[in-house]
Amino acid sequence: MLSERSSVDIHALHRQGMTISEIARRTNHDRKTIRAHLAGERQPGIRKRASPDPFDPFVDYVTARLVEDPHLWAMTLLDELHRLGFTGSYPTLTRQIRARRLRPACIACAHVTKRANAIIEHPPGEETQFDWVELPDAPTGWGYPTKRAYALVGSLAHSGSWRAVLSPSMDEPHLLAAMTALLALHGGLTRIWWFDRMRTVLNPATGDLTPTFAAFAKHHGVTAVVCRPRSGNRKGVVEKNNHTAAQRWWRNLSDEVTAEHAQVSLEAFARRQDGRRREGKHGTTTAAAMRATEGLRPLPPAVFPVVVAEQRTATRQALIDWRGNRYSVPPELAAARVTVQHRLGAAVIDIATASGVVVARHRLAEPGLGVTIRDTGHVTALETIALASAPPGRPHRRKERIPPGSAALAAAAILTGETTPTTTVIDLAAYEQAAKNRNTLP
């Protein structure tokens, strides 16, 4: 490797007419090195690698991904590269991106302002921060009413440990159901819950908690606090975890995964994040170690009684899909819109018509099993209707030969103007009888 000063010297000596051998003897460098620098094949200050760079096979993929998404996290990109065979570390990837200048500048985001951030103390077991994160372009197979999915993220402010629950809606029953599942994943309660100024928590007309959510907070014995207006940075822990869930988990989620399997994947991803490094009072630690010191209070023995209702469309076989399983409805509701109702903690679900009349009740199956649960009465009624509506006689075979009949031939003759030739049918029985009565030849 030549320095910038040596590069200047050899170019000057070459300009003076010296040969490469003379320049090599005077500068004490190898002739191949001198020749490469004079030809522009090598740059001063950059050492030529003795072996191929292991990052070279991944340059095209990294370049394409960063052109598609200039804000793609390097950690998210590292997750993708590991599946493609990359064995390097996170610092190696970031160094390669910087050295090769692979990340393009995003002009649209060049003028984003930066605000000052205050440091807020979070004692152990003091605070849990909740927030919704919207996840666009949900897979069609999930059966959600819109193309959006939502994840309620709950973060322990002291340790930064978080869990999340997927939901098809952000209405109040789904919020309480998601919070019930979140609290079970955390395994306990803190003293304070922090929220945004969402309508399902805060009544905008009165500025007070909604009656249902207030009853939910009383049931768990916690204090619910809503952020002041224009103070979104107060919930920085959960907002950063929202960012992580959206950029590192949702961005790479396959279209083939079901909603139930996606929930399992999200829980596993959140648990893996507990291993990240954190700076505590006694030095560097991990989120899992800080989580162990939270001292969470136990959950109530019974869940809060809230009813979650979701609309579904029955199939022609009088079945509905709900949370990874199929349940039967009366056959007269085939292809009709129905509402599935489930009370948290109950072992059954109710299926009601559009007018609210409950027409079926089934025992709840474990979500995601893919089982079909039918009522015996529904099966009998469906078979009766199907047999009654079947046409008489046997159905036609696909390759059966059915030539044109007499009616079709007559109609064709009228269309073509052809007359059907008359044929005389001779009955040979009369001749046979006459021959029997004659004994002699004429």
C-alpha positions as CSV (number, residue, x, y, z in Angstrom):
1,M,0.0,0.0,0.0
2,L,1.3,3.5,-0.9
3,S,0.6,6.6,1.0
4,E,-0.5,9.8,-0.6
5,R,3.0,11.2,-0.3
6,S,4.6,8.2,-2.0
7,S,1.9,8.3,-4.7
8,V,2.9,11.9,-5.5
9,D,6.6,11.0,-5.6
10,I,6.2,8.1,-8.0
11,H,4.0,10.1,-10.4
12,A,6.5,12.9,-10.3
13,L,9.4,10.6,-11.0
14,H,7.5,8.9,-13.8
15,R,6.8,12.4,-15.3
16,Q,10.5,13.1,-15.3
17,G,11.1,10.1,-17.5
18,M,12.3,7.4,-15.1
19,T,11.5,3.8,-15.8
20,I,9.4,1.7,-13.4
21,S,12.5,-0.2,-12.3
22,E,14.3,3.0,-11.5
23,I,11.3,4.3,-9.5
24,A,11.1,1.0,-7.6
25,R,14.8,1.1,-6.6
26,R,14.6,4.7,-5.5
27,T,11.3,4.5,-3.5
28,N,12.0,0.9,-2.2
29,H,8.6,-0.4,-3.5
30,D,7.7,-3.4,-5.6
31,R,7.6,-2.8,-9.4
32,K,4.1,-4.3,-9.6
33,T,2.9,-1.9,-7.0
34,I,4.4,1.0,-8.9
35,R,2.9,-0.1,-12.2
36,A,-0.6,-0.6,-10.6
37,H,-0.6,2.9,-9.1
38,L,0.6,4.5,-12.3
39,A,-2.1,2.7,-14.3
40,G,-4.8,3.8,-11.8
41,E,-5.6,0.2,-10.8
42,R,-5.0,0.9,-7.1
43,Q,-5.7,3.9,-4.9
44,P,-3.2,5.3,-2.3
45,G,-4.1,4.5,1.3
46,I,-6.2,1.4,0.4
47,R,-4.6,-1.9,0.9
48,K,-5.3,-4.7,-1.6
49,R,-6.9,-7.7,0.1
50,A,-5.0,-10.9,0.0
51,S,-8.2,-12.9,-0.2
52,P,-11.7,-12.1,-1.7
53,D,-13.9,-9.9,0.5
54,P,-16.7,-12.2,1.9
55,F,-19.1,-9.3,1.7
56,D,-18.8,-9.1,-2.1
57,P,-21.6,-11.7,-2.9
58,F,-24.1,-9.7,-0.8
59,V,-23.4,-6.2,-2.3
60,D,-26.1,-6.4,-5.0
61,Y,-28.8,-7.6,-2.5
62,V,-27.9,-4.9,0.1
63,T,-27.8,-2.2,-2.6
64,A,-31.2,-3.3,-4.0
65,R,-32.8,-3.4,-0.5
66,L,-31.5,0.1,0.5
67,V,-32.6,1.6,-2.8
68,E,-36.1,0.1,-2.2
69,D,-36.1,1.3,1.4
70,P,-33.5,4.0,2.4
71,H,-34.7,3.8,6.0
72,L,-34.3,0.0,6.4
73,W,-32.6,-0.8,9.7
74,A,-29.2,-2.4,9.4
75,M,-30.3,-4.9,12.0
76,T,-33.4,-5.8,9.9
77,L,-31.1,-6.2,6.9
78,L,-28.8,-8.4,9.0
79,D,-31.7,-10.6,9.8
80,E,-32.4,-11.1,6.1
81,L,-28.7,-11.6,5.2
82,H,-28.3,-14.3,7.9
83,R,-31.0,-16.3,6.1
84,L,-29.0,-15.9,2.9
85,G,-25.8,-17.2,4.3
86,F,-24.1,-14.1,5.6
87,T,-22.0,-14.9,8.7
88,G,-20.7,-11.4,9.5
89,S,-21.7,-9.4,12.6
90,Y,-23.7,-6.2,12.9
91,P,-20.6,-3.9,13.1
92,T,-19.2,-5.6,9.9
93,L,-22.4,-4.9,8.0
94,T,-22.6,-1.3,9.1
95,R,-18.9,-0.8,8.3
96,Q,-19.4,-2.2,4.8
97,I,-22.4,0.0,4.2
98,R,-20.5,3.1,5.2
99,A,-17.3,2.2,3.4
100,R,-19.1,1.3,0.2
101,R,-21.6,4.2,0.6
102,L,-24.5,1.8,-0.2
103,R,-27.3,3.7,1.7
104,P,-28.7,6.5,-0.5
105,A,-29.9,9.8,0.9
106,C,-33.7,10.2,1.3
107,I,-34.5,13.6,-0.1
108,A,-38.1,13.5,1.2
109,C,-36.9,13.2,4.8
110,A,-33.9,15.6,4.6
111,H,-35.8,18.4,6.4
112,V,-37.0,16.5,9.5
113,T,-36.5,18.6,12.6
114,K,-34.9,17.3,15.8
115,R,-36.3,18.0,19.3
116,A,-34.6,17.9,22.6
117,N,-35.4,14.9,24.8
118,A,-35.6,14.8,28.6
119,I,-34.5,11.9,30.8
120,I,-37.3,10.4,32.9
121,E,-36.7,8.1,35.8
122,H,-38.6,4.7,35.7
123,P,-38.4,2.8,39.0
124,P,-38.9,-1.0,38.9
125,G,-42.5,-2.1,38.8
126,E,-43.7,1.5,38.5
127,E,-45.0,1.9,34.9
128,T,-46.3,0.1,31.9
129,Q,-46.7,2.0,28.6
130,F,-49.3,0.9,26.1
131,D,-49.7,2.0,22.5
132,W,-51.2,0.7,19.2
133,V,-49.0,0.3,16.2
134,E,-50.8,0.1,12.8
135,L,-49.5,-2.6,10.5
136,P,-50.6,-2.0,6.8
137,D,-51.1,-4.6,4.1
138,A,-52.2,-7.5,6.3
139,P,-52.3,-10.9,4.5
140,T,-55.7,-11.6,2.9
141,G,-55.9,-15.0,4.5
142,W,-56.2,-13.5,8.0
143,G,-59.9,-12.6,7.4
144,Y,-59.6,-9.1,8.9
145,P,-62.3,-6.7,7.9
146,T,-59.7,-4.3,6.5
147,K,-56.3,-4.6,4.9
148,R,-54.8,-3.3,8.2
149,A,-53.7,-5.2,11.3
150,Y,-53.0,-3.7,14.7
151,A,-50.6,-4.6,17.4
152,L,-51.0,-3.4,21.0
153,V,-47.6,-3.1,22.5
154,G,-47.1,-3.0,26.2
155,S,-43.6,-2.0,27.5
156,L,-42.2,-2.2,31.0
157,A,-40.7,1.3,31.4
158,H,-37.9,0.2,33.8
159,S,-36.4,-2.7,31.9
160,G,-37.7,-1.9,28.4
161,S,-39.0,-5.4,28.0
162,W,-42.1,-5.6,25.8
163,R,-44.8,-7.9,24.5
164,A,-47.4,-7.4,21.8
165,V,-50.8,-8.8,20.8
166,L,-52.2,-8.7,17.2
167,S,-55.8,-7.5,16.8
168,P,-58.2,-6.9,13.9
169,S,-59.5,-3.6,15.4
170,M,-58.7,-0.9,17.9
171,D,-62.2,-0.5,19.3
172,E,-62.8,-0.7,23.1
173,P,-63.6,-4.4,23.4
174,H,-60.6,-5.4,21.3
175,L,-58.4,-3.0,23.4
176,L,-59.5,-4.6,26.6
177,A,-59.1,-8.1,25.1
178,A,-55.6,-7.3,23.8
179,M,-54.6,-5.8,27.2
180,T,-55.8,-8.9,29.0
181,A,-53.6,-11.0,26.8
182,L,-50.7,-8.6,27.2
183,L,-50.9,-8.7,31.0
184,A,-50.9,-12.5,30.9
185,L,-47.8,-12.4,28.7
186,H,-46.0,-10.0,31.1
187,G,-47.2,-12.2,34.0
188,G,-48.1,-9.3,36.4
189,L,-49.1,-5.7,37.0
190,T,-47.2,-2.4,37.5
191,R,-48.7,0.4,39.5
192,I,-49.3,2.8,36.6
193,W,-50.6,2.4,33.0
194,W,-49.6,5.1,30.5
195,F,-51.7,5.7,27.3
196,D,-52.1,8.1,24.4
197,R,-55.2,10.3,24.3
198,M,-57.1,7.5,22.5
199,R,-60.9,7.7,22.4
200,T,-61.2,4.1,23.8
201,V,-59.4,5.3,27.0
202,L,-60.2,9.0,27.3
203,N,-63.6,10.7,26.6
204,P,-62.7,13.8,24.5
205,A,-65.8,15.6,25.5
206,T,-65.3,15.3,29.3
207,G,-61.6,14.8,29.5
208,D,-62.1,11.8,31.8
209,L,-61.6,8.1,31.4
210,T,-64.4,6.2,29.6
211,P,-66.7,4.3,32.1
212,T,-65.7,0.8,30.7
213,F,-62.0,1.5,30.8
214,A,-62.3,3.0,34.3
215,A,-64.0,-0.3,35.4
216,F,-61.2,-2.3,33.7
217,A,-58.5,-0.3,35.6
218,K,-60.4,-0.7,38.9
219,H,-60.7,-4.4,38.3
220,H,-56.8,-4.6,38.1
221,G,-56.2,-2.1,40.8
222,V,-53.9,0.2,38.8
223,T,-53.8,3.9,38.0
224,A,-54.4,4.9,34.4
225,V,-52.6,8.0,33.2
226,V,-53.2,9.7,29.8
227,C,-50.4,11.8,28.3
228,R,-50.9,15.5,28.1
229,P,-51.7,17.1,24.7
230,R,-48.7,17.4,22.4
231,S,-46.6,15.3,24.7
232,G,-46.1,12.1,22.7
233,N,-42.5,11.8,23.7
234,R,-43.5,10.9,27.3
235,K,-44.0,7.3,26.1
236,G,-40.6,6.9,24.5
237,V,-40.1,3.3,25.6
238,V,-43.1,1.9,24.0
239,E,-42.8,4.1,20.9
240,K,-39.3,2.8,20.3
241,N,-40.5,-0.8,20.7
242,N,-43.3,0.0,18.3
243,H,-40.7,1.0,15.8
244,T,-38.8,-2.2,16.4
245,A,-41.9,-4.4,15.9
246,A,-42.8,-2.6,12.7
247,Q,-39.4,-2.5,11.1
248,R,-37.8,-5.7,12.2
249,W,-40.8,-8.1,12.6
250,W,-43.7,-6.9,10.4
251,R,-41.5,-5.9,7.4
252,N,-40.2,-9.4,6.9
253,L,-43.4,-11.3,7.7
254,S,-44.4,-13.8,5.0
255,D,-47.8,-13.6,3.2
256,E,-48.3,-17.3,3.8
257,V,-48.3,-17.2,7.6
258,T,-51.7,-17.3,9.4
259,A,-52.8,-14.7,12.0
260,E,-52.4,-17.3,14.9
261,H,-48.9,-18.3,13.8
262,A,-48.0,-14.6,13.3
263,Q,-48.9,-14.0,17.0
264,V,-46.6,-16.8,18.1
265,S,-43.9,-15.4,15.9
266,L,-44.4,-11.9,17.4
267,E,-44.2,-13.3,21.0
268,A,-41.0,-15.1,20.2
269,F,-39.5,-12.0,18.6
270,A,-40.3,-9.9,21.6
271,R,-38.8,-12.5,24.0
272,R,-35.6,-12.4,22.0
273,Q,-35.4,-8.7,22.4
274,D,-35.0,-9.2,26.2
275,G,-31.4,-10.2,25.5
276,R,-30.4,-6.8,24.3
277,R,-27.9,-4.8,26.3
278,R,-29.0,-2.1,28.7
279,E,-27.2,0.4,30.9
280,G,-28.2,0.1,34.5
281,K,-27.1,1.7,37.7
282,H,-24.5,-0.9,38.3
283,G,-23.1,-1.0,34.7
284,T,-24.0,-2.9,31.6
285,T,-26.8,-5.5,31.9
286,T,-29.6,-6.9,29.8
287,A,-33.3,-6.2,29.5
288,A,-34.0,-9.7,30.9
289,A,-32.0,-9.1,34.0
290,M,-33.7,-5.8,34.6
291,R,-37.1,-7.4,34.0
292,A,-36.4,-9.8,36.8
293,T,-36.2,-6.9,39.2
294,E,-39.5,-5.3,38.2
295,G,-41.4,-6.9,41.1
296,L,-44.8,-7.1,39.2
297,R,-47.9,-7.6,41.2
298,P,-50.1,-10.7,40.5
299,L,-53.0,-10.6,38.2
300,P,-56.6,-10.8,39.4
301,P,-58.0,-14.4,39.7
302,A,-60.7,-13.7,37.1
303,V,-60.6,-11.8,33.8
304,F,-62.6,-8.6,33.2
305,P,-66.0,-9.5,31.6
306,V,-65.8,-8.0,28.1
307,V,-67.5,-9.3,25.0
308,V,-65.6,-9.2,21.7
309,A,-67.7,-9.2,18.5
310,E,-66.3,-9.8,15.0
311,Q,-68.2,-10.2,11.7
312,R,-67.7,-13.2,9.4
313,T,-69.3,-14.4,6.2
314,A,-70.4,-18.1,6.2
315,T,-69.4,-20.4,3.4
316,R,-71.8,-22.4,1.3
317,Q,-71.1,-25.3,3.6
318,A,-72.5,-23.2,6.5
319,L,-69.1,-22.7,8.2
320,I,-67.3,-19.7,9.4
321,D,-63.6,-19.1,10.0
322,W,-62.6,-17.7,13.4
323,R,-59.2,-17.6,15.0
324,G,-57.8,-20.4,12.9
325,N,-60.7,-22.8,13.3
326,R,-64.1,-23.4,11.6
327,Y,-67.5,-23.4,13.3
328,S,-70.9,-24.4,11.8
329,V,-74.0,-22.3,11.5
330,P,-77.6,-23.2,10.6
331,P,-77.7,-24.1,6.8
332,E,-80.2,-21.2,6.1
333,L,-77.3,-18.8,7.0
334,A,-75.0,-20.2,4.3
335,A,-73.2,-17.4,2.5
336,A,-74.8,-14.9,5.0
337,R,-73.1,-12.3,7.2
338,V,-73.0,-13.3,10.9
339,T,-71.4,-12.0,14.1
340,V,-69.1,-14.1,16.4
341,Q,-69.3,-13.1,20.0
342,H,-66.9,-14.2,22.7
343,R,-66.8,-13.3,26.3
344,L,-63.3,-13.2,27.7
345,G,-62.7,-16.2,29.9
346,A,-65.7,-18.1,28.6
347,A,-65.3,-21.6,27.1
348,V,-67.9,-21.0,24.4
349,I,-68.6,-18.7,21.5
350,D,-72.0,-17.4,20.2
351,I,-72.9,-16.8,16.6
352,A,-75.6,-14.3,15.9
353,T,-77.5,-13.0,12.9
354,A,-77.3,-9.4,11.6
355,S,-80.3,-8.6,13.8
356,G,-78.5,-9.9,17.0
357,V,-80.3,-13.2,17.4
358,V,-78.0,-15.9,18.6
359,V,-78.4,-19.0,16.4
360,A,-75.5,-21.2,17.4
361,R,-73.2,-21.8,20.4
362,H,-70.0,-23.8,20.2
363,R,-67.3,-24.8,22.6
364,L,-64.2,-22.7,22.0
365,A,-61.2,-24.5,20.4
366,E,-57.6,-23.6,20.9
367,P,-56.8,-20.9,18.3
368,G,-54.9,-22.0,15.3
369,L,-55.5,-25.7,15.5
370,G,-57.4,-25.8,12.1
371,V,-60.2,-28.0,13.4
372,T,-63.8,-27.9,12.2
373,I,-66.5,-28.0,14.9
374,R,-70.0,-28.8,13.7
375,D,-73.3,-29.1,15.6
376,T,-75.2,-32.3,14.9
377,G,-78.4,-30.5,14.2
378,H,-76.6,-28.3,11.7
379,V,-75.1,-31.3,9.9
380,T,-78.5,-33.1,9.6
381,A,-80.3,-29.9,8.4
382,L,-77.6,-29.2,5.8
383,E,-77.8,-32.7,4.4
384,T,-81.6,-32.5,4.2
385,I,-81.5,-29.2,2.3
386,A,-78.8,-30.5,0.0
387,L,-80.6,-33.7,-0.9
388,A,-83.9,-31.9,-1.4
389,S,-82.4,-29.4,-3.8
390,A,-80.7,-32.1,-5.9
391,P,-82.2,-32.6,-9.4
392,P,-84.0,-35.9,-10.3
393,G,-82.2,-38.6,-12.1
394,R,-78.6,-39.2,-12.5
395,P,-76.3,-36.3,-13.5
396,H,-74.7,-36.3,-16.9
397,R,-71.2,-37.5,-17.3
398,R,-68.6,-35.1,-18.6
399,K,-67.8,-37.2,-21.6
400,E,-71.2,-38.7,-22.3
401,R,-72.3,-38.9,-26.0
402,I,-75.7,-37.2,-26.6
403,P,-76.3,-36.7,-30.4
404,P,-79.1,-34.4,-31.7
405,G,-82.6,-35.8,-31.2
406,S,-85.6,-35.7,-33.5
407,A,-86.8,-32.3,-32.1
408,A,-83.4,-30.8,-32.8
409,L,-83.2,-32.3,-36.3
410,A,-86.6,-31.0,-37.1
411,A,-85.7,-27.5,-35.9
412,A,-82.5,-27.7,-37.9
413,A,-84.4,-28.7,-41.1
414,I,-86.6,-25.6,-40.7
415,L,-83.6,-23.4,-40.3
416,T,-81.8,-24.8,-43.4
417,G,-84.9,-25.1,-45.5
418,E,-84.4,-28.8,-46.1
419,T,-87.3,-31.2,-46.2
420,T,-87.1,-34.4,-44.4
421,P,-87.5,-37.3,-46.9
422,T,-90.4,-39.6,-46.2
423,T,-89.6,-43.3,-45.8
424,T,-92.0,-46.1,-46.4
425,V,-91.9,-48.8,-43.8
426,I,-92.8,-52.3,-45.1
427,D,-94.1,-54.8,-42.7
428,L,-92.8,-58.2,-43.8
429,A,-95.1,-60.1,-41.3
430,A,-98.0,-60.1,-43.8
431,Y,-95.9,-61.7,-46.5
432,E,-94.7,-64.3,-44.1
433,Q,-98.3,-65.2,-43.1
434,A,-99.3,-65.5,-46.8
435,A,-96.4,-67.8,-47.5
436,K,-97.5,-70.2,-44.7
437,N,-101.0,-70.6,-46.1
438,R,-99.9,-71.5,-49.6
439,N,-99.2,-75.2,-50.1
440,T,-98.5,-75.5,-53.8
441,L,-96.6,-73.4,-56.2
442,P,-98.7,-71.2,-58.5
